């Protein structure tokens, strides 16, 4: 079974609200924190597929 998860903490909507404020460094969720939580809590295995990796390089339209 394949699943797709987007992790966040309460207060992640701060960037979209009317009176914006910064999210403190201690309240941010990093990729490593999320992976460790998933492995520890669910005993999950994280696999990386070459077609799932997205390049951050900008490719102009022809």
N, CA, C, O and CB atoms as a CASP TS submission, in Angstrom:
PFRMAT TS
TARGET T0000
AUTHOR 0000-0000-0000
METHOD Language model
MODEL 1
PARENT N/A
ATOM      1  N   UNK     1       0.843  -1.168   0.000  1.00  0.00           N
ATOM      2  CA  UNK     1       0.000   0.000   0.000  1.00  0.00           C
ATOM      3  C   UNK     1       0.895   1.240   0.000  1.00  0.00           C
ATOM      4  O   UNK     1       1.812   1.344   0.815  1.00  0.00           O
ATOM      5  CB  UNK     1      -0.963  -0.007   1.219  1.00  0.00           C
ATOM      6  N   UNK     2       0.635   2.164  -0.897  1.00  0.00           N
ATOM      7  CA  UNK     2       1.383   3.411  -0.964  1.00  0.00           C
ATOM      8  C   UNK     2       0.569   4.513  -0.317  1.00  0.00           C
ATOM      9  O   UNK     2      -0.635   4.620  -0.546  1.00  0.00           O
ATOM     10  CB  UNK     2       1.735   3.774  -2.425  1.00  0.00           C
ATOM     11  N   UNK     3       1.224   5.331   0.490  1.00  0.00           N
ATOM     12  CA  UNK     3       0.535   6.463   1.109  1.00  0.00           C
ATOM     13  C   UNK     3       1.352   7.722   0.888  1.00  0.00           C
ATOM     14  O   UNK     3       2.566   7.666   0.693  1.00  0.00           O
ATOM     15  CB  UNK     3       0.301   6.219   2.624  1.00  0.00           C
ATOM     16  N   UNK     4       0.681   8.837   0.921  1.00  0.00           N
ATOM     17  CA  UNK     4       1.307  10.148   0.756  1.00  0.00           C
ATOM     18  C   UNK     4       0.881  10.984   1.943  1.00  0.00           C
ATOM     19  O   UNK     4      -0.314  11.138   2.193  1.00  0.00           O
ATOM     20  CB  UNK     4       0.907  10.833  -0.609  1.00  0.00           C
ATOM     21  N   UNK     5       1.838  11.529   2.682  1.00  0.00           N
ATOM     22  CA  UNK     5       1.537  12.249   3.916  1.00  0.00           C
ATOM     23  C   UNK     5       2.166  13.635   3.874  1.00  0.00           C
ATOM     24  O   UNK     5       3.314  13.791   3.459  1.00  0.00           O
ATOM     25  CB  UNK     5       2.039  11.463   5.146  1.00  0.00           C
ATOM     26  N   UNK     6       1.415  14.634   4.303  1.00  0.00           N
ATOM     27  CA  UNK     6       1.940  15.985   4.465  1.00  0.00           C
ATOM     28  C   UNK     6       1.874  16.306   5.947  1.00  0.00           C
ATOM     29  O   UNK     6       0.793  16.368   6.532  1.00  0.00           O
ATOM     30  CB  UNK     6       1.137  17.039   3.607  1.00  0.00           C
ATOM     31  N   UNK     7       3.041  16.509   6.553  1.00  0.00           N
ATOM     32  CA  UNK     7       3.096  16.742   7.991  1.00  0.00           C
ATOM     33  C   UNK     7       3.135  18.231   8.302  1.00  0.00           C
ATOM     34  O   UNK     7       3.711  19.021   7.555  1.00  0.00           O
ATOM     35  CB  UNK     7       4.311  16.047   8.598  1.00  0.00           C
ATOM     36  N   UNK     8       2.523  18.594   9.400  1.00  0.00           N
ATOM     37  CA  UNK     8       2.548  19.979   9.851  1.00  0.00           C
ATOM     38  C   UNK     8       2.152  20.037  11.312  1.00  0.00           C
ATOM     39  O   UNK     8       1.623  19.073  11.865  1.00  0.00           O
ATOM     40  CB  UNK     8       1.613  20.859   8.996  1.00  0.00           C
ATOM     41  N   UNK     9       2.408  21.160  11.922  1.00  0.00           N
ATOM     42  CA  UNK     9       2.028  21.368  13.312  1.00  0.00           C
ATOM     43  C   UNK     9       0.967  22.446  13.374  1.00  0.00           C
ATOM     44  O   UNK     9       0.824  23.218  12.426  1.00  0.00           O
ATOM     45  CB  UNK     9       3.252  21.750  14.179  1.00  0.00           C
ATOM     46  N   UNK    10       0.218  22.520  14.466  1.00  0.00           N
ATOM     47  CA  UNK    10      -0.729  23.618  14.612  1.00  0.00           C
ATOM     48  C   UNK    10       0.008  24.950  14.496  1.00  0.00           C
ATOM     49  O   UNK    10       1.066  25.143  15.095  1.00  0.00           O
ATOM     50  CB  UNK    10      -1.477  23.523  15.964  1.00  0.00           C
ATOM     51  N   UNK    11      -0.558  25.847  13.727  1.00  0.00           N
ATOM     52  CA  UNK    11       0.081  27.137  13.511  1.00  0.00           C
ATOM     53  C   UNK    11       0.749  27.224  12.158  1.00  0.00           C
ATOM     54  O   UNK    11       1.354  28.247  11.836  1.00  0.00           O
ATOM     55  CB  UNK    11       1.090  27.401  14.590  1.00  0.00           C
ATOM     56  N   UNK    12       0.655  26.170  11.351  1.00  0.00           N
ATOM     57  CA  UNK    12       1.289  26.194  10.038  1.00  0.00           C
ATOM     58  C   UNK    12       0.565  27.128   9.078  1.00  0.00           C
ATOM     59  O   UNK    12       1.092  27.450   8.014  1.00  0.00           O
ATOM     60  CB  UNK    12       1.340  24.795   9.457  1.00  0.00           C
ATOM     61  N   UNK    13      -0.629  27.562   9.439  1.00  0.00           N
ATOM     62  CA  UNK    13      -1.414  28.450   8.599  1.00  0.00           C
ATOM     63  C   UNK    13      -1.008  29.913   8.792  1.00  0.00           C
ATOM     64  O   UNK    13      -1.610  30.802   8.190  1.00  0.00           O
ATOM     65  CB  UNK    13      -2.896  28.274   8.896  1.00  0.00           C
ATOM     66  N   UNK    14      -0.008  30.168   9.612  1.00  0.00           N
ATOM     67  CA  UNK    14       0.420  31.534   9.913  1.00  0.00           C
ATOM     68  C   UNK    14       0.792  32.284   8.638  1.00  0.00           C
ATOM     69  O   UNK    14       0.539  33.484   8.535  1.00  0.00           O
ATOM     70  CB  UNK    14       1.610  31.520  10.882  1.00  0.00           C
ATOM     71  N   UNK    15       1.377  31.608   7.684  1.00  0.00           N
ATOM     72  CA  UNK    15       1.804  32.258   6.447  1.00  0.00           C
ATOM     73  C   UNK    15       0.620  32.761   5.628  1.00  0.00           C
ATOM     74  O   UNK    15       0.785  33.676   4.821  1.00  0.00           O
ATOM     75  CB  UNK    15       2.633  31.298   5.614  1.00  0.00           C
ATOM     76  N   UNK    16      -0.569  32.189   5.812  1.00  0.00           N
ATOM     77  CA  UNK    16      -1.722  32.563   5.001  1.00  0.00           C
ATOM     78  C   UNK    16      -2.721  33.457   5.724  1.00  0.00           C
ATOM     79  O   UNK    16      -3.709  33.873   5.119  1.00  0.00           O
ATOM     80  CB  UNK    16      -2.417  31.334   4.532  1.00  0.00           C
ATOM     81  N   UNK    17      -2.502  33.760   6.977  1.00  0.00           N
ATOM     82  CA  UNK    17      -3.503  34.534   7.700  1.00  0.00           C
ATOM     83  C   UNK    17      -3.304  36.038   7.525  1.00  0.00           C
ATOM     84  O   UNK    17      -2.293  36.475   6.975  1.00  0.00           O
ATOM     85  CB  UNK    17      -3.467  34.178   9.173  1.00  0.00           C
ATOM     86  N   UNK    18      -4.244  36.805   7.979  1.00  0.00           N
ATOM     87  CA  UNK    18      -4.257  38.247   7.743  1.00  0.00           C
ATOM     88  C   UNK    18      -3.126  38.978   8.460  1.00  0.00           C
ATOM     89  O   UNK    18      -2.435  39.799   7.856  1.00  0.00           O
ATOM     90  CB  UNK    18      -5.578  38.821   8.175  1.00  0.00           C
ATOM     91  N   UNK    19      -2.940  38.691   9.717  1.00  0.00           N
ATOM     92  CA  UNK    19      -1.851  39.302  10.480  1.00  0.00           C
ATOM     93  C   UNK    19      -0.730  38.272  10.581  1.00  0.00           C
ATOM     94  O   UNK    19      -0.725  37.413  11.463  1.00  0.00           O
ATOM     95  CB  UNK    19      -2.334  39.772  11.911  1.00  0.00           C
ATOM     96  N   UNK    20       0.205  38.382   9.666  1.00  0.00           N
ATOM     97  CA  UNK    20       1.251  37.367   9.566  1.00  0.00           C
ATOM     98  C   UNK    20       2.300  37.506  10.662  1.00  0.00           C
ATOM     99  O   UNK    20       2.611  38.608  11.115  1.00  0.00           O
ATOM    100  CB  UNK    20       1.919  37.444   8.211  1.00  0.00           C
ATOM    101  N   UNK    21       2.822  36.393  11.065  1.00  0.00           N
ATOM    102  CA  UNK    21       3.919  36.339  12.031  1.00  0.00           C
ATOM    103  C   UNK    21       4.858  35.219  11.591  1.00  0.00           C
ATOM    104  O   UNK    21       4.497  34.390  10.756  1.00  0.00           O
ATOM    105  CB  UNK    21       3.389  36.103  13.505  1.00  0.00           C
ATOM    106  N   UNK    22       6.020  35.200  12.136  1.00  0.00           N
ATOM    107  CA  UNK    22       6.981  34.154  11.782  1.00  0.00           C
ATOM    108  C   UNK    22       6.767  32.912  12.634  1.00  0.00           C
ATOM    109  O   UNK    22       6.370  32.988  13.797  1.00  0.00           O
ATOM    110  CB  UNK    22       8.418  34.665  11.946  1.00  0.00           C
ATOM    111  N   UNK    23       7.042  31.765  12.018  1.00  0.00           N
ATOM    112  CA  UNK    23       7.001  30.502  12.747  1.00  0.00           C
ATOM    113  C   UNK    23       8.398  30.284  13.319  1.00  0.00           C
ATOM    114  O   UNK    23       9.378  30.294  12.574  1.00  0.00           O
ATOM    115  CB  UNK    23       6.551  29.297  11.819  1.00  0.00           C
ATOM    116  N   UNK    24       8.499  30.088  14.610  1.00  0.00           N
ATOM    117  CA  UNK    24       9.794  29.916  15.256  1.00  0.00           C
ATOM    118  C   UNK    24      10.507  28.658  14.807  1.00  0.00           C
ATOM    119  O   UNK    24       9.872  27.690  14.388  1.00  0.00           O
ATOM    120  CB  UNK    24       9.625  29.891  16.745  1.00  0.00           C
ATOM    121  N   UNK    25      11.825  28.672  14.893  1.00  0.00           N
ATOM    122  CA  UNK    25      12.623  27.537  14.440  1.00  0.00           C
ATOM    123  C   UNK    25      12.281  26.263  15.213  1.00  0.00           C
ATOM    124  O   UNK    25      12.259  25.179  14.629  1.00  0.00           O
ATOM    125  CB  UNK    25      14.108  27.849  14.582  1.00  0.00           C
ATOM    126  N   UNK    26      12.018  26.374  16.495  1.00  0.00           N
ATOM    127  CA  UNK    26      11.692  25.203  17.303  1.00  0.00           C
ATOM    128  C   UNK    26      10.328  24.609  16.995  1.00  0.00           C
ATOM    129  O   UNK    26      10.036  23.489  17.412  1.00  0.00           O
ATOM    130  CB  UNK    26      11.755  25.558  18.746  1.00  0.00           C
ATOM    131  N   UNK    27       9.490  25.338  16.275  1.00  0.00           N
ATOM    132  CA  UNK    27       8.140  24.874  15.961  1.00  0.00           C
ATOM    133  C   UNK    27       8.041  24.314  14.546  1.00  0.00           C
ATOM    134  O   UNK    27       7.005  23.771  14.163  1.00  0.00           O
ATOM    135  CB  UNK    27       7.147  26.010  16.133  1.00  0.00           C
ATOM    136  N   UNK    28       9.107  24.442  13.775  1.00  0.00           N
ATOM    137  CA  UNK    28       9.093  23.952  12.399  1.00  0.00           C
ATOM    138  C   UNK    28       9.280  22.443  12.369  1.00  0.00           C
ATOM    139  O   UNK    28       9.935  21.872  13.241  1.00  0.00           O
ATOM    140  CB  UNK    28      10.186  24.639  11.568  1.00  0.00           C
ATOM    141  N   UNK    29       8.702  21.802  11.364  1.00  0.00           N
ATOM    142  CA  UNK    29       8.834  20.364  11.190  1.00  0.00           C
ATOM    143  C   UNK    29       9.782  20.131  10.018  1.00  0.00           C
ATOM    144  O   UNK    29       9.517  20.577   8.902  1.00  0.00           O
ATOM    145  CB  UNK    29       7.438  19.678  10.949  1.00  0.00           C
ATOM    146  N   UNK    30      10.875  19.438  10.272  1.00  0.00           N
ATOM    147  CA  UNK    30      11.832  19.162   9.208  1.00  0.00           C
ATOM    148  C   UNK    30      11.543  17.799   8.584  1.00  0.00           C
ATOM    149  O   UNK    30      10.799  16.989   9.136  1.00  0.00           O
ATOM    150  CB  UNK    30      13.275  19.216   9.748  1.00  0.00           C
ATOM    151  N   UNK    31      12.144  17.571   7.436  1.00  0.00           N
ATOM    152  CA  UNK    31      11.974  16.302   6.740  1.00  0.00           C
ATOM    153  C   UNK    31      12.488  15.138   7.595  1.00  0.00           C
ATOM    154  O   UNK    31      11.857  14.083   7.656  1.00  0.00           O
ATOM    155  CB  UNK    31      12.703  16.335   5.387  1.00  0.00           C
ATOM    156  N   UNK    32      13.622  15.333   8.245  1.00  0.00           N
ATOM    157  CA  UNK    32      14.192  14.286   9.097  1.00  0.00           C
ATOM    158  C   UNK    32      13.319  13.969  10.301  1.00  0.00           C
ATOM    159  O   UNK    32      13.177  12.806  10.678  1.00  0.00           O
ATOM    160  CB  UNK    32      15.565  14.698   9.569  1.00  0.00           C
ATOM    161  N   UNK    33      12.729  15.008  10.913  1.00  0.00           N
ATOM    162  CA  UNK    33      11.820  14.801  12.047  1.00  0.00           C
ATOM    163  C   UNK    33      10.614  13.972  11.626  1.00  0.00           C
ATOM    164  O   UNK    33      10.190  13.065  12.342  1.00  0.00           O
ATOM    165  CB  UNK    33      11.358  16.152  12.624  1.00  0.00           C
ATOM    166  N   UNK    34      10.071  14.291  10.466  1.00  0.00           N
ATOM    167  CA  UNK    34       8.888  13.589   9.972  1.00  0.00           C
ATOM    168  C   UNK    34       9.200  12.133   9.674  1.00  0.00           C
ATOM    169  O   UNK    34       8.424  11.245  10.027  1.00  0.00           O
ATOM    170  CB  UNK    34       8.345  14.274   8.721  1.00  0.00           C
ATOM    171  N   UNK    35      10.327  11.881   9.028  1.00  0.00           N
ATOM    172  CA  UNK    35      10.705  10.510   8.709  1.00  0.00           C
ATOM    173  C   UNK    35      10.955   9.695   9.973  1.00  0.00           C
ATOM    174  O   UNK    35      10.541   8.538  10.052  1.00  0.00           O
ATOM    175  CB  UNK    35      11.947  10.496   7.824  1.00  0.00           C
ATOM    176  N   UNK    36      11.621  10.278  10.957  1.00  0.00           N
ATOM    177  CA  UNK    36      11.880   9.572  12.215  1.00  0.00           C
ATOM    178  C   UNK    36      10.579   9.268  12.947  1.00  0.00           C
ATOM    179  O   UNK    36      10.427   8.184  13.510  1.00  0.00           O
ATOM    180  CB  UNK    36      12.809  10.399  13.116  1.00  0.00           C
ATOM    181  N   UNK    37       9.634  10.218  12.946  1.00  0.00           N
ATOM    182  CA  UNK    37       8.338  10.015  13.593  1.00  0.00           C
ATOM    183  C   UNK    37       7.576   8.875  12.932  1.00  0.00           C
ATOM    184  O   UNK    37       6.974   8.047  13.616  1.00  0.00           O
ATOM    185  CB  UNK    37       7.505  11.304  13.548  1.00  0.00           C
ATOM    186  N   UNK    38       7.601   8.831  11.600  1.00  0.00           N
ATOM    187  CA  UNK    38       6.896   7.781  10.868  1.00  0.00           C
ATOM    188  C   UNK    38       7.510   6.412  11.140  1.00  0.00           C
ATOM    189  O   UNK    38       6.787   5.441  11.363  1.00  0.00           O
ATOM    190  CB  UNK    38       6.916   8.075   9.367  1.00  0.00           C
ATOM    191  N   UNK    39       8.838   6.329  11.123  1.00  0.00           N
ATOM    192  CA  UNK    39       9.509   5.053  11.368  1.00  0.00           C
ATOM    193  C   UNK    39       9.265   4.555  12.786  1.00  0.00           C
ATOM    194  O   UNK    39       9.016   3.368  12.993  1.00  0.00           O
ATOM    195  CB  UNK    39      11.006   5.187  11.117  1.00  0.00           C
ATOM    196  N   UNK    40       9.335   5.454  13.763  1.00  0.00           N
ATOM    197  CA  UNK    40       9.173   5.065  15.160  1.00  0.00           C
ATOM    198  C   UNK    40       7.716   4.759  15.493  1.00  0.00           C
ATOM    199  O   UNK    40       7.436   3.764  16.161  1.00  0.00           O
ATOM    200  CB  UNK    40       9.695   6.163  16.075  1.00  0.00           C
ATOM    201  N   UNK    41       6.803   5.577  15.049  1.00  0.00           N
ATOM    202  CA  UNK    41       5.398   5.426  15.415  1.00  0.00           C
ATOM    203  C   UNK    41       4.676   4.309  14.694  1.00  0.00           C
ATOM    204  O   UNK    41       3.812   3.650  15.274  1.00  0.00           O
ATOM    205  CB  UNK    41       4.689   6.688  15.160  1.00  0.00           C
ATOM    206  N   UNK    42       5.026   4.083  13.415  1.00  0.00           N
ATOM    207  CA  UNK    42       4.299   3.108  12.616  1.00  0.00           C
ATOM    208  C   UNK    42       5.165   1.953  12.134  1.00  0.00           C
ATOM    209  O   UNK    42       4.660   1.016  11.517  1.00  0.00           O
ATOM    210  CB  UNK    42       3.681   3.785  11.442  1.00  0.00           C
ATOM    211  N   UNK    43       6.459   2.011  12.408  1.00  0.00           N
ATOM    212  CA  UNK    43       7.350   0.960  11.920  1.00  0.00           C
ATOM    213  C   UNK    43       7.420   0.963  10.405  1.00  0.00           C
ATOM    214  O   UNK    43       7.596  -0.085   9.782  1.00  0.00           O
ATOM    215  CB  UNK    43       6.889  -0.405  12.418  1.00  0.00           C
ATOM    216  N   UNK    44       7.285   2.134   9.816  1.00  0.00           N
ATOM    217  CA  UNK    44       7.233   2.258   8.363  1.00  0.00           C
ATOM    218  C   UNK    44       8.599   2.206   7.712  1.00  0.00           C
ATOM    219  O   UNK    44       9.631   2.403   8.353  1.00  0.00           O
ATOM    220  CB  UNK    44       6.557   3.533   7.987  1.00  0.00           C
ATOM    221  N   UNK    45       8.573   1.938   6.432  1.00  0.00           N
ATOM    222  CA  UNK    45       9.782   1.909   5.615  1.00  0.00           C
ATOM    223  C   UNK    45       9.640   3.006   4.574  1.00  0.00           C
ATOM    224  O   UNK    45       8.624   3.088   3.884  1.00  0.00           O
ATOM    225  CB  UNK    45      10.007   0.499   4.944  1.00  0.00           C
ATOM    226  N   UNK    46      10.652   3.842   4.463  1.00  0.00           N
ATOM    227  CA  UNK    46      10.623   4.935   3.503  1.00  0.00           C
ATOM    228  C   UNK    46      11.476   4.539   2.312  1.00  0.00           C
ATOM    229  O   UNK    46      12.665   4.252   2.448  1.00  0.00           O
ATOM    230  CB  UNK    46      11.126   6.266   4.139  1.00  0.00           C
ATOM    231  N   UNK    47      10.848   4.527   1.136  1.00  0.00           N
ATOM    232  CA  UNK    47      11.549   4.169  -0.087  1.00  0.00           C
ATOM    233  C   UNK    47      11.566   5.370  -1.013  1.00  0.00           C
ATOM    234  O   UNK    47      10.596   6.124  -1.090  1.00  0.00           O
ATOM    235  CB  UNK    47      10.890   2.951  -0.775  1.00  0.00           C
ATOM    236  N   UNK    48      12.661   5.538  -1.705  1.00  0.00           N
ATOM    237  CA  UNK    48      12.786   6.616  -2.675  1.00  0.00           C
ATOM    238  C   UNK    48      12.841   6.008  -4.067  1.00  0.00           C
ATOM    239  O   UNK    48      13.693   5.166  -4.351  1.00  0.00           O
ATOM    240  CB  UNK    48      14.047   7.486  -2.394  1.00  0.00           C
ATOM    241  N   UNK    49      11.941   6.432  -4.925  1.00  0.00           N
ATOM    242  CA  UNK    49      11.908   5.968  -6.302  1.00  0.00           C
ATOM    243  C   UNK    49      12.459   7.069  -7.197  1.00  0.00           C
ATOM    244  O   UNK    49      12.168   8.243  -6.969  1.00  0.00           O
ATOM    245  CB  UNK    49      10.465   5.569  -6.729  1.00  0.00           C
ATOM    246  N   UNK    50      13.249   6.720  -8.209  1.00  0.00           N
ATOM    247  CA  UNK    50      13.828   7.750  -9.085  1.00  0.00           C
ATOM    248  C   UNK    50      12.781   8.635  -9.749  1.00  0.00           C
ATOM    249  O   UNK    50      13.015   9.831  -9.924  1.00  0.00           O
ATOM    250  CB  UNK    50      14.669   7.097 -10.152  1.00  0.00           C
ATOM    251  N   UNK    51      11.638   8.080 -10.120  1.00  0.00           N
ATOM    252  CA  UNK    51      10.615   8.890 -10.789  1.00  0.00           C
ATOM    253  C   UNK    51       9.872   9.804  -9.819  1.00  0.00           C
ATOM    254  O   UNK    51       9.181  10.725 -10.254  1.00  0.00           O
ATOM    255  CB  UNK    51       9.621   7.988 -11.499  1.00  0.00           C
ATOM    256  N   UNK    52      10.000   9.568  -8.515  1.00  0.00           N
ATOM    257  CA  UNK    52       9.316  10.398  -7.530  1.00  0.00           C
ATOM    258  C   UNK    52      10.158  11.605  -7.118  1.00  0.00           C
ATOM    259  O   UNK    52       9.633  12.551  -6.530  1.00  0.00           O
ATOM    260  CB  UNK    52       8.967   9.568  -6.306  1.00  0.00           C
ATOM    261  N   UNK    53      11.455  11.583  -7.419  1.00  0.00           N
ATOM    262  CA  UNK    53      12.331  12.687  -7.052  1.00  0.00           C
ATOM    263  C   UNK    53      12.147  13.810  -8.062  1.00  0.00           C
ATOM    264  O   UNK    53      12.306  13.606  -9.266  1.00  0.00           O
ATOM    265  CB  UNK    53      13.819  12.231  -6.988  1.00  0.00           C
ATOM    266  N   UNK    54      11.815  14.979  -7.572  1.00  0.00           N
ATOM    267  CA  UNK    54      11.560  16.124  -8.434  1.00  0.00           C
ATOM    268  C   UNK    54      12.797  17.009  -8.449  1.00  0.00           C
ATOM    269  O   UNK    54      13.363  17.336  -7.405  1.00  0.00           O
ATOM    270  CB  UNK    54      10.311  16.919  -7.959  1.00  0.00           C
ATOM    271  N   UNK    55      13.199  17.386  -9.643  1.00  0.00           N
ATOM    272  CA  UNK    55      14.351  18.267  -9.773  1.00  0.00           C
ATOM    273  C   UNK    55      13.935  19.691  -9.463  1.00  0.00           C
ATOM    274  O   UNK    55      12.850  20.119  -9.855  1.00  0.00           O
ATOM    275  CB  UNK    55      14.963  18.174 -11.186  1.00  0.00           C
ATOM    276  N   UNK    56      14.779  20.426  -8.767  1.00  0.00           N
ATOM    277  CA  UNK    56      14.484  21.821  -8.458  1.00  0.00           C
ATOM    278  C   UNK    56      15.013  22.749  -9.540  1.00  0.00           C
ATOM    279  O   UNK    56      14.894  23.969  -9.430  1.00  0.00           O
ATOM    280  CB  UNK    56      15.078  22.202  -7.108  1.00  0.00           C
ATOM    281  N   UNK    57      15.589  22.181 -10.570  1.00  0.00           N
ATOM    282  CA  UNK    57      16.122  22.973 -11.668  1.00  0.00           C
ATOM    283  C   UNK    57      14.972  23.449 -12.548  1.00  0.00           C
ATOM    284  O   UNK    57      14.067  22.675 -12.859  1.00  0.00           O
ATOM    285  CB  UNK    57      17.148  22.158 -12.495  1.00  0.00           C
ATOM    286  N   UNK    58      15.003  24.678 -12.937  1.00  0.00           N
ATOM    287  CA  UNK    58      13.945  25.255 -13.762  1.00  0.00           C
ATOM    288  C   UNK    58      14.209  24.909 -15.221  1.00  0.00           C
ATOM    289  O   UNK    58      15.295  25.179 -15.735  1.00  0.00           O
ATOM    290  CB  UNK    58      13.858  26.797 -13.567  1.00  0.00           C
ATOM    291  N   UNK    59      13.234  24.319 -15.887  1.00  0.00           N
ATOM    292  CA  UNK    59      13.355  23.989 -17.302  1.00  0.00           C
ATOM    293  C   UNK    59      12.427  24.920 -18.074  1.00  0.00           C
ATOM    294  O   UNK    59      11.211  24.862 -17.892  1.00  0.00           O
ATOM    295  CB  UNK    59      13.009  22.479 -17.576  1.00  0.00           C
ATOM    296  N   UNK    60      12.980  25.784 -18.939  1.00  0.00           N
ATOM    297  CA  UNK    60      12.132  26.725 -19.672  1.00  0.00           C
ATOM    298  C   UNK    60      11.285  26.016 -20.724  1.00  0.00           C
ATOM    299  O   UNK    60      11.690  24.993 -21.277  1.00  0.00           O
ATOM    300  CB  UNK    60      12.987  27.801 -20.335  1.00  0.00           C
ATOM    301  N   UNK    61      10.123  26.564 -20.990  1.00  0.00           N
ATOM    302  CA  UNK    61       9.252  26.034 -22.031  1.00  0.00           C
ATOM    303  C   UNK    61       9.796  26.438 -23.393  1.00  0.00           C
ATOM    304  O   UNK    61      10.333  27.534 -23.554  1.00  0.00           O
ATOM    305  CB  UNK    61       7.799  26.537 -21.849  1.00  0.00           C
ATOM    306  N   UNK    62       9.657  25.563 -24.361  1.00  0.00           N
ATOM    307  CA  UNK    62      10.139  25.869 -25.717  1.00  0.00           C
ATOM    308  C   UNK    62       9.057  26.491 -26.554  1.00  0.00           C
ATOM    309  O   UNK    62       9.286  26.812 -27.720  1.00  0.00           O
ATOM    310  CB  UNK    62      10.655  24.616 -26.402  1.00  0.00           C
TER
END
